[in-house]
């Protein structure tokens, strides 16, 4: 799940980026409204964690800009002004959730997972396909009742494919899930991780659609 963090406090922003990465997200960090707006126009985010107080404007203004142009990306507002009036302003302005500072990182991660899940129309956090179960909160995979050890990036690719069972995801789409816009993309990373996943779930579990991408198949 690719997440945009909009936070101008360098220490907090870097901490959130590291913490969310450890929780299975692919986080990008924007330090002002203009940088966040440019990132959102490029697209590809599952949710946004948006600070209210930014050096070049208000998070509320950025949220209104998003909604006016039809950007429905789920937004979680982060603010030190945790008053009822502030929460109402954010929610009425198009935010999907609100979290006051200071907050617990695990709660932030859980709220972001819930936003992404609701946005995809799923009722439960677990993903199931062909005898494989995925738990995004614990970053655990189980096949036939047995746990399967996965690296963070293997888990990310499997998660992306299991979110859209049967759909073909291109290499570019999978790279977008693996890397933030501030990271360099390794040339054959997707192929390597898919190879590792096939060694763990069977060579026919992930199908290569030549010239298009990858999809899951029932073996």
MIDOSE-1310 file (N, C-alpha, C; in nm, 2 decimals, decimal comma, always signed):
residues 219
xxxx	+0,08/-0,12/+0,00/+0,00/+0,00/+0,00/+0,09/+0,12/+0,00; +0,08/+0,20/-0,10/+0,16/+0,32/-0,11/+0,09/+0,44/-0,04; +0,16/+0,50/+0,05/+0,10/+0,61/+0,13/+0,18/+0,74/+0,12; +0,11/+0,85/+0,11/+0,17/+0,98/+0,11/+0,16/+1,04/+0,24
xxxx	+0,27/+1,07/+0,31/+0,28/+1,14/+0,43/+0,30/+1,29/+0,41; +0,22/+1,38/+0,45/+0,24/+1,52/+0,43/+0,27/+1,58/+0,57; +0,39/+1,61/+0,60/+0,43/+1,65/+0,73/+0,56/+1,73/+0,72; +0,56/+1,85/+0,77/+0,68/+1,94/+0,76/+0,78/+1,93/+0,87
xxxx	+0,75/+1,86/+0,98/+0,84/+1,83/+1,09/+0,93/+1,72/+1,04; +1,06/+1,75/+1,02/+1,15/+1,66/+0,96/+1,17/+1,53/+1,04; +1,18/+1,55/+1,18/+1,20/+1,43/+1,26/+1,08/+1,34/+1,26; +0,96/+1,40/+1,28/+0,84/+1,33/+1,28/+0,81/+1,26/+1,14
xxxx	+0,83/+1,34/+1,03/+0,81/+1,28/+0,90/+0,90/+1,16/+0,87; +1,03/+1,17/+0,90/+1,12/+1,06/+0,88/+1,08/+0,94/+0,97; +1,04/+0,97/+1,09/+1,00/+0,86/+1,18/+0,88/+0,79/+1,13; +0,78/+0,87/+1,08/+0,66/+0,80/+1,02/+0,69/+0,72/+0,90
xxxx	+0,79/+0,77/+0,82/+0,82/+0,70/+0,70/+0,89/+0,57/+0,73; +0,98/+0,57/+0,83/+1,04/+0,44/+0,87/+0,94/+0,35/+0,93; +0,86/+0,40/+1,02/+0,76/+0,32/+1,09/+0,66/+0,26/+1,00; +0,61/+0,33/+0,91/+0,51/+0,28/+0,82/+0,57/+0,18/+0,72
xxxx	+0,69/+0,20/+0,68/+0,76/+0,10/+0,60/+0,78/-0,04/+0,68; +0,80/-0,03/+0,81/+0,81/-0,15/+0,89/+0,68/-0,22/+0,91; +0,57/-0,14/+0,88/+0,43/-0,20/+0,89/+0,38/-0,24/+0,75; +0,47/-0,25/+0,66/+0,43/-0,31/+0,53/+0,38/-0,21/+0,42
xxxx	+0,39/-0,08/+0,45/+0,35/+0,03/+0,36/+0,47/+0,07/+0,27; +0,44/+0,13/+0,16/+0,55/+0,20/+0,08/+0,52/+0,35/+0,10; +0,59/+0,42/+0,19/+0,56/+0,56/+0,22/+0,64/+0,66/+0,14; +0,58/+0,76/+0,10/+0,65/+0,88/+0,04/+0,62/+1,00/+0,13
xxxx	+0,72/+1,09/+0,14/+0,71/+1,20/+0,23/+0,71/+1,33/+0,15; +0,61/+1,42/+0,18/+0,61/+1,55/+0,12/+0,61/+1,65/+0,24; +0,69/+1,76/+0,23/+0,71/+1,85/+0,35/+0,63/+1,98/+0,34; +0,55/+1,99/+0,23/+0,47/+2,11/+0,21/+0,35/+2,08/+0,12
xxxx	+0,25/+2,17/+0,12/+0,13/+2,15/+0,04/+0,16/+2,14/-0,11; +0,25/+2,23/-0,16/+0,29/+2,22/-0,30/+0,35/+2,09/-0,34; +0,44/+2,04/-0,26/+0,51/+1,92/-0,29/+0,41/+1,80/-0,29; +0,32/+1,81/-0,19/+0,21/+1,70/-0,18/+0,12/+1,71/-0,30
xxxx	+0,08/+1,83/-0,34/-0,01/+1,84/-0,45/+0,05/+1,78/-0,58; +0,18/+1,81/-0,60/+0,24/+1,75/-0,72/+0,25/+1,60/-0,71; +0,28/+1,55/-0,60/+0,28/+1,40/-0,58/+0,14/+1,34/-0,61; +0,04/+1,41/-0,55/-0,10/+1,35/-0,57/-0,14/+1,36/-0,72
xxxx	-0,10/+1,46/-0,79/-0,13/+1,47/-0,93/-0,07/+1,36/-1,01; +0,05/+1,31/-0,96/+0,11/+1,20/-1,03/+0,04/+1,07/-1,00; -0,03/+1,06/-0,89/-0,12/+0,95/-0,86/-0,05/+0,83/-0,80; -0,13/+0,72/-0,78/-0,07/+0,60/-0,73/-0,08/+0,57/-0,58
xxxx	-0,14/+0,66/-0,51/-0,14/+0,64/-0,36/-0,27/+0,58/-0,32; -0,26/+0,49/-0,21/-0,37/+0,42/-0,16/-0,44/+0,51/-0,05; -0,36/+0,60/+0,02/-0,42/+0,68/+0,12/-0,32/+0,79/+0,15; -0,36/+0,90/+0,22/-0,28/+1,01/+0,25/-0,29/+1,04/+0,40
xxxx	-0,18/+1,06/+0,47/-0,18/+1,10/+0,61/-0,14/+1,25/+0,60; -0,23/+1,34/+0,63/-0,22/+1,48/+0,60/-0,22/+1,57/+0,72; -0,10/+1,63/+0,75/-0,09/+1,73/+0,86/-0,17/+1,85/+0,83; -0,23/+1,91/+0,93/-0,31/+2,03/+0,91/-0,22/+2,16/+0,89
xxxx	-0,12/+2,17/+0,97/-0,04/+2,29/+0,97/+0,08/+2,27/+0,88; +0,08/+2,33/+0,77/+0,19/+2,32/+0,67/+0,26/+2,46/+0,65; +0,38/+2,46/+0,61/+0,45/+2,59/+0,59/+0,40/+2,68/+0,48; +0,33/+2,62/+0,38/+0,28/+2,70/+0,27/+0,13/+2,70/+0,26
xxxx	+0,06/+2,67/+0,37/-0,08/+2,67/+0,37/-0,14/+2,57/+0,47; -0,27/+2,54/+0,45/-0,34/+2,45/+0,54/-0,36/+2,32/+0,48; -0,36/+2,21/+0,56/-0,39/+2,08/+0,50/-0,54/+2,08/+0,46; -0,62/+2,16/+0,53/-0,76/+2,17/+0,49/-0,78/+2,22/+0,34
xxxx	-0,69/+2,32/+0,31/-0,70/+2,38/+0,18/-0,66/+2,27/+0,07; -0,55/+2,20/+0,10/-0,51/+2,09/+0,01/-0,61/+1,99/-0,01; -0,68/+1,95/+0,10/-0,79/+1,85/+0,10/-0,90/+1,90/+0,01; -0,94/+2,03/+0,02/-1,04/+2,08/-0,07/-1,00/+2,08/-0,21
xxxx	-0,88/+2,11/-0,24/-0,83/+2,11/-0,38/-0,84/+1,97/-0,43; -0,80/+1,87/-0,35/-0,81/+1,73/-0,40/-0,95/+1,69/-0,43; -1,05/+1,72/-0,34/-1,18/+1,68/-0,37/-1,25/+1,76/-0,48; -1,21/+1,88/-0,50/-1,27/+1,96/-0,61/-1,23/+1,91/-0,75
xxxx	-1,11/+1,85/-0,76/-1,07/+1,79/-0,88/-1,10/+1,64/-0,90; -1,18/+1,59/-0,80/-1,23/+1,46/-0,81/-1,14/+1,35/-0,76; -1,03/+1,39/-0,68/-0,94/+1,29/-0,62/-1,00/+1,23/-0,50; -1,04/+1,11/-0,50/-1,11/+1,04/-0,39/-1,02/+0,96/-0,30
xxxx	-0,88/+0,98/-0,32/-0,79/+0,91/-0,23/-0,83/+0,93/-0,08; -0,84/+0,82/+0,00/-0,87/+0,84/+0,14/-0,77/+0,92/+0,21; -0,82/+1,01/+0,30/-0,73/+1,10/+0,37/-0,75/+1,09/+0,52; -0,64/+1,08/+0,59/-0,64/+1,08/+0,74/-0,58/+1,21/+0,78
xxxx	-0,65/+1,29/+0,85/-0,60/+1,42/+0,90/-0,52/+1,40/+1,03; -0,40/+1,46/+1,03/-0,32/+1,46/+1,15/-0,31/+1,60/+1,21; -0,34/+1,62/+1,33/-0,33/+1,76/+1,38/-0,31/+1,76/+1,53; -0,24/+1,87/+1,58/-0,22/+1,89/+1,72/-0,34/+1,96/+1,78
xxxx	-0,42/+2,02/+1,69/-0,54/+2,10/+1,73/-0,65/+2,00/+1,74; -0,65/+1,91/+1,84/-0,74/+1,80/+1,85/-0,87/+1,85/+1,92; -0,94/+1,95/+1,86/-1,06/+2,00/+1,91/-1,18/+1,95/+1,83; -1,30/+1,95/+1,89/-1,41/+1,90/+1,81/-1,43/+1,99/+1,69
xxxx	-1,42/+2,12/+1,70/-1,44/+2,20/+1,58/-1,34/+2,17/+1,47; -1,21/+2,14/+1,50/-1,11/+2,10/+1,40/-1,15/+1,97/+1,34; -1,19/+1,87/+1,42/-1,23/+1,74/+1,36/-1,35/+1,76/+1,27; -1,45/+1,84/+1,30/-1,56/+1,86/+1,22/-1,52/+1,93/+1,09
xxxx	-1,43/+2,03/+1,10/-1,39/+2,10/+0,97/-1,32/+2,00/+0,88; -1,24/+1,91/+0,93/-1,17/+1,82/+0,84/-1,27/+1,72/+0,78; -1,35/+1,66/+0,86/-1,45/+1,56/+0,81/-1,55/+1,62/+0,71; -1,60/+1,74/+0,74/-1,69/+1,80/+0,65/-1,62/+1,85/+0,52
xxxx	-1,49/+1,87/+0,53/-1,41/+1,91/+0,42/-1,37/+1,80/+0,33; -1,41/+1,67/+0,36/-1,38/+1,56/+0,28/-1,28/+1,46/+0,33; -1,23/+1,48/+0,46/-1,14/+1,38/+0,52/-1,22/+1,25/+0,56; -1,15/+1,14/+0,56/-1,21/+1,01/+0,59/-1,19/+0,97/+0,74
xxxx	-1,09/+1,03/+0,80/-1,06/+1,00/+0,94/-0,98/+1,11/+1,00; -0,96/+1,11/+1,13/-0,89/+1,21/+1,20/-0,82/+1,15/+1,31; -0,69/+1,20/+1,33/-0,61/+1,14/+1,44/-0,53/+1,26/+1,50; -0,55/+1,28/+1,64/-0,48/+1,39/+1,70/-0,34/+1,35/+1,75
xxxx	-0,25/+1,45/+1,74/-0,11/+1,43/+1,79/-0,11/+1,46/+1,94; -0,02/+1,38/+2,01/+0,06/+1,27/+1,97/-0,02/+1,15/+1,95; +0,02/+1,06/+1,87/-0,05/+0,94/+1,84/+0,04/+0,82/+1,84; -0,02/+0,70/+1,85/+0,06/+0,57/+1,85/+0,07/+0,53/+1,70
xxxx	+0,19/+0,49/+1,66/+0,22/+0,45/+1,53/+0,14/+0,33/+1,48; +0,12/+0,24/+1,57/+0,04/+0,12/+1,54/-0,10/+0,16/+1,51; -0,16/+0,25/+1,59/-0,29/+0,30/+1,56/-0,30/+0,37/+1,42; -0,20/+0,45/+1,39/-0,20/+0,52/+1,26/-0,20/+0,42/+1,15
xxxx	-0,11/+0,31/+1,16/-0,11/+0,21/+1,06/-0,24/+0,14/+1,05; -0,31/+0,11/+1,16/-0,43/+0,04/+1,16/-0,54/+0,12/+1,09; -0,54/+0,25/+1,12/-0,64/+0,34/+1,06/-0,62/+0,35/+0,91; -0,49/+0,36/+0,87/-0,46/+0,36/+0,72/-0,51/+0,23/+0,65
xxxx	-0,48/+0,12/+0,72/-0,53/-0,01/+0,66/-0,68/-0,01/+0,64; -0,75/+0,04/+0,75/-0,89/+0,04/+0,74/-0,94/+0,13/+0,63; -0,88/+0,25/+0,61/-0,92/+0,34/+0,50/-0,90/+0,27/+0,37; -0,79/+0,21/+0,35/-0,76/+0,14/+0,22/-0,86/+0,03/+0,20
xxxx	-0,89/-0,05/+0,30/-0,98/-0,16/+0,29/-1,12/-0,11/+0,26; -1,17/+0,00/+0,32/-1,30/+0,05/+0,29/-1,31/+0,11/+0,15; -1,20/+0,17/+0,11/-1,19/+0,23/-0,02/-1,20/+0,12/-0,13; -1,15/+0,00/-0,10/-1,16/-0,11/-0,19/-1,28/-0,19/-0,18
xxxx	-1,37/-0,15/-0,08/-1,50/-0,22/-0,07/-1,48/-0,36/+0,00; -1,37/-0,38/+0,07/-1,36/-0,50/+0,14/-1,40/-0,49/+0,29; -1,47/-0,60/+0,34/-1,52/-0,60/+0,47/-1,42/-0,65/+0,58; -1,33/-0,73/+0,54/-1,23/-0,79/+0,63/-1,09/-0,75/+0,58
xxxx	-0,99/-0,75/+0,68/-0,86/-0,72/+0,65/-0,78/-0,83/+0,57; -0,82/-0,96/+0,61/-0,75/-1,07/+0,55/-0,79/-1,09/+0,40; -0,69/-1,13/+0,32/-0,71/-1,16/+0,18/-0,69/-1,31/+0,16; -0,78/-1,37/+0,08/-0,78/-1,51/+0,05/-0,78/-1,54/-0,10
xxxx	-0,69/-1,63/-0,14/-0,69/-1,68/-0,28/-0,63/-1,81/-0,29; -0,70/-1,91/-0,35/-0,64/-2,04/-0,38/-0,57/-2,10/-0,26; -0,63/-2,10/-0,14/-0,57/-2,16/-0,03/-0,46/-2,08/+0,04; -0,44/-1,96/-0,01/-0,34/-1,87/+0,05/-0,41/-1,76/+0,13
xxxx	-0,37/-1,73/+0,25/-0,43/-1,62/+0,33/-0,32/-1,52/+0,36; -0,36/-1,39/+0,35/-0,27/-1,29/+0,38/-0,32/-1,20/+0,49; -0,24/-1,17/+0,59/-0,28/-1,08/+0,70/-0,20/-0,95/+0,69; -0,25/-0,84/+0,63/-0,17/-0,72/+0,62/-0,12/-0,66/+0,75
xxxx	-0,20/-0,67/+0,85/-0,16/-0,61/+0,98/-0,04/-0,68/+1,04; -0,03/-0,81/+1,03/+0,08/-0,88/+1,08/+0,19/-0,91/+0,98; +0,16/-0,88/+0,85/+0,25/-0,91/+0,74/+0,28/-1,06/+0,74; +0,18/-1,14/+0,75/+0,19/-1,28/+0,75/+0,12/-1,35/+0,64
xxxx	+0,18/-1,45/+0,58/+0,12/-1,53/+0,48/+0,10/-1,68/+0,53; -0,01/-1,74/+0,50/-0,03/-1,88/+0,54/-0,09/-1,95/+0,42; -0,03/-2,07/+0,39/-0,08/-2,16/+0,29/-0,11/-2,30/+0,34; -0,23/-2,34/+0,33/-0,27/-2,47/+0,38/-0,25/-2,48/+0,53
xxxx	-0,27/-2,37/+0,60/-0,25/-2,38/+0,74/-0,11/-2,36/+0,79; -0,01/-2,35/+0,70/+0,13/-2,34/+0,74/+0,18/-2,20/+0,70; +0,25/-2,13/+0,79/+0,31/-2,00/+0,77/+0,41/-2,01/+0,66; +0,42/-1,90/+0,58/+0,52/-1,89/+0,47/+0,60/-1,76/+0,50
xxxx	+0,73/-1,78/+0,52/+0,81/-1,66/+0,54/+0,83/-1,58/+0,41; +0,81/-1,45/+0,42/+0,82/-1,36/+0,31/+0,90/-1,24/+0,35; +0,98/-1,19/+0,26/+1,05/-1,06/+0,28/+0,94/-0,95/+0,26; +0,98/-0,83/+0,30/+0,88/-0,72/+0,30/+0,84/-0,69/+0,15
xxxx	+0,93/-0,70/+0,06/+0,90/-0,67/-0,08/+0,82/-0,79/-0,14; +0,86/-0,91/-0,11/+0,78/-1,02/-0,15/+0,63/-1,01/-0,10; +0,62/-0,97/+0,02/+0,48/-0,95/+0,08/+0,41/-0,84/+0,00; +0,48/-0,73/-0,03/+0,42/-0,62/-0,10/+0,36/-0,66/-0,24
xxxx	+0,44/-0,74/-0,31/+0,40/-0,79/-0,44/+0,28/-0,88/-0,43; +0,29/-0,98/-0,34/+0,18/-1,07/-0,32/+0,05/-1,00/-0,27; +0,07/-0,90/-0,19/-0,05/-0,82/-0,14/-0,11/-0,75/-0,26; -0,03/-0,69/-0,34/-0,09/-0,62/-0,46/-0,17/-0,71/-0,55
xxxx	-0,11/-0,83/-0,58/-0,18/-0,93/-0,66/-0,31/-0,98/-0,60; -0,30/-1,01/-0,47/-0,42/-1,06/-0,40/-0,53/-0,96/-0,38; -0,50/-0,83/-0,38/-0,60/-0,73/-0,38/-0,68/-0,73/-0,51; -0,63/-0,78/-0,61/-0,70/-0,78/-0,74/-0,68/-0,92/-0,81
xxxx	-0,74/-1,02/-0,74/-0,72/-1,16/-0,79/-0,78/-1,17/-0,94; -0,69/-1,23/-1,02/-0,74/-1,25/-1,16/-0,70/-1,13/-1,25; -0,68/-1,01/-1,19/-0,64/-0,90/-1,27/-0,49/-0,90/-1,31; -0,46/-0,84/-1,42/-0,32/-0,84/-1,46/-0,26/-0,70/-1,41
xxxx	-0,15/-0,71/-1,34/-0,08/-0,59/-1,29/+0,05/-0,58/-1,37; +0,07/-0,47/-1,42/+0,20/-0,45/-1,50/+0,32/-0,44/-1,41; +0,43/-0,45/-1,47/+0,56/-0,44/-1,40/+0,56/-0,30/-1,34; +0,52/-0,20/-1,41/+0,52/-0,06/-1,36/+0,43/-0,04/-1,24
xxxx	+0,32/-0,11/-1,24/+0,23/-0,10/-1,13/+0,29/-0,16/-1,00; +0,35/-0,28/-1,02/+0,42/-0,34/-0,91/+0,54/-0,26/-0,86; +0,61/-0,20/-0,95/+0,72/-0,12/-0,91/+0,67/+0,00/-0,83; +0,56/+0,05/-0,87/+0,50/+0,17/-0,79/+0,47/+0,13/-0,65
xxxx	+0,43/+0,00/-0,63/+0,40/-0,05/-0,49/+0,52/-0,07/-0,41; +0,63/-0,11/-0,48/+0,76/-0,14/-0,42/+0,84/-0,02/-0,38; +0,83/+0,09/-0,46/+0,92/+0,20/-0,44/+0,85/+0,33/-0,43; +0,89/+0,42/-0,34/+0,84/+0,55/-0,34/+0,91/+0,64/-0,44
xxxx	+0,85/+0,76/-0,46/+0,91/+0,84/-0,57/+1,05/+0,90/-0,54; +1,09/+0,88/-0,41/+1,23/+0,93/-0,38/+1,33/+0,81/-0,38; +1,29/+0,69/-0,43/+1,37/+0,58/-0,43/+1,41/+0,54/-0,57; +1,53/+0,49/-0,59/+1,56/+0,44/-0,72/+1,50/+0,30/-0,74
xxxx	+1,46/+0,27/-0,87/+1,40/+0,14/-0,90/+1,51/+0,04/-0,95; +1,52/-0,07/-0,89/+1,61/-0,17/-0,94/+1,55/-0,24/-1,06; +1,64/-0,26/-1,16/+1,59/-0,29/-1,30/+1,51/-0,42/-1,30; +1,55/-0,52/-1,23/+1,49/-0,65/-1,24/+1,43/-0,70/-1,11
xxxx	+1,39/-0,60/-1,02/+1,34/-0,63/-0,89/+1,22/-0,71/-0,89; +1,12/-0,67/-0,97/+0,99/-0,74/-0,98/+1,01/-0,89/-1,02; +1,09/-0,91/-1,12/+1,11/-1,05/-1,17/+1,18/-1,13/-1,06; +1,27/-1,08/-0,99/+1,34/-1,15/-0,88/+1,24/-1,19/-0,77
xxxx	+1,16/-1,09/-0,73/+1,06/-1,12/-0,62/+0,95/-1,22/-0,67; +0,91/-1,21/-0,79/+0,81/-1,30/-0,84/+0,87/-1,44/-0,84; +1,00/-1,45/-0,88/+1,06/-1,58/-0,89/+1,07/-1,64/-0,74; +1,10/-1,56/-0,64/+1,10/-1,61/-0,51/+0,96/-1,65/-0,46
xxxx	+0,86/-1,58/-0,50/+0,72/-1,61/-0,46/+0,68/-1,75/-0,52; +0,72/-1,77/-0,65/+0,69/-1,89/-0,71/+0,75/-2,01/-0,65; +0,88/-1,99/-0,60/+0,95/-2,10/-0,53/+0,87/-2,14/-0,40; +0,80/-2,04/-0,34/+0,73/-2,07/-0,21/+0,58/-2,11/-0,23
xxxx	+0,52/-2,07/-0,34/+0,38/-2,10/-0,36/+0,35/-2,19/-0,48; +0,45/-2,22/-0,55/+0,43/-2,30/-0,67/+0,45/-2,22/-0,80; +0,51/-2,28/-0,90/+0,55/-2,21/-1,02/+0,43/-2,16/-1,10; +0,31/-2,22/-1,08/+0,19/-2,18/-1,15/+0,10/-2,08/-1,07
xxxx	+0,14/-2,05/-0,95/+0,06/-1,96/-0,87/+0,06/-1,81/-0,93; +0,17/-1,77/-0,98/+0,17/-1,64/-1,04/+0,20/-1,66/-1,19; +0,12/-1,61/-1,27/+0,13/-1,63/-1,42/+0,19/-1,50/-1,48; +0,28/-1,52/-1,57/+0,33/-1,41/-1,65/+0,25/-1,40/-1,78
xxxx	+0,19/-1,28/-1,80/+0,12/-1,26/-1,92/+0,22/-1,17/-2,01; +0,27/-1,24/-2,11/+0,39/-1,18/-2,18/+0,35/-1,05/-2,24; +0,44/-0,95/-2,21/+0,42/-0,82/-2,26/+0,32/-0,73/-2,19; +0,25/-0,79/-2,09/+0,15/-0,72/-2,01/+0,18/-0,71/-1,87
xxxx	+0,20/-0,82/-1,80/+0,23/-0,82/-1,66/+0,21/-0,95/-1,59; +0,16/-0,95/-1,47/+0,15/-1,07/-1,38/+0,01/-1,07/-1,32; -0,04/-1,20/-1,30/-0,16/-1,22/-1,23/-0,16/-1,35/-1,16; -0,25/-1,36/-1,06/-0,26/-1,49/-0,98/-0,35/-1,58/-1,06
xxx	-0,32/-1,71/-1,05/-0,41/-1,81/-1,11/-0,43/-1,93/-1,01; -0,54/-1,99/-1,02/-0,57/-2,10/-0,94/-0,51/-2,22/-1,00; -0,43/-2,29/-0,92/-0,35/-2,41/-0,97/-0,44/-2,53/-0,96
